[in-house]
Amino acid sequence: MITRKAAEIGMAAMTALFGAVIAVGAREFGVGWSPSGPEPGTFPFYIGLIIAGASLANIAFAIARPGAGETFLARGHVKDILRFVGPMVAFVILTLLLGLYVATALYIAFAMVVQGGYGWAKAAAVAIGLPVALFFIMEKAFQVPLLKGPLEALIGL
């Protein structure tokens, strides 16, 4: 079980770290004023500081807030969240390994059959039809190449 207070503190800590990384990274590009105006890192530096400062304030509010100990995430909900997030993470990994079109077909088929309860015939029709349509729309009509994998290379796309 995760309490609301722990969730708020954890998220605020991550955004504070994000803001600090932005501010530190921006210093490499120069922070301040040059003869031609502000240096390239000035704006990102101050945005990073604002993000980090606001996050630290959120941590203080979460600690000081009474009654923030209620349940944010119970054990039973973790399984439901993983059933939703897991396939999306697998889709990203498969996209990098197999290309966008094959990964899309596999993700659509999985989602329709396992999560949606559709039959294999409908799932196969949509899982093949969507990437084919996506290919013709993006690559042929708009001439925007998308990430391809070994199967597309094998068939010469």
Buried (B, 14 or more C-beta within 10 A) or exposed (E): EBBBBBBBBBBBBEBBEBBBEBBEEBBEEBBEEEEEEBBBBBEBBBBBBEBBEEBBEBBEEBEEEEEBEEEBBEEEEEEEEEEEEEBEEBBEEBBEEBBBBBBBBBBBBBBBBEEEEBEEEEBBBBBBEBBEEBBEEBBEEEEEEBEBBEEBEEEEE
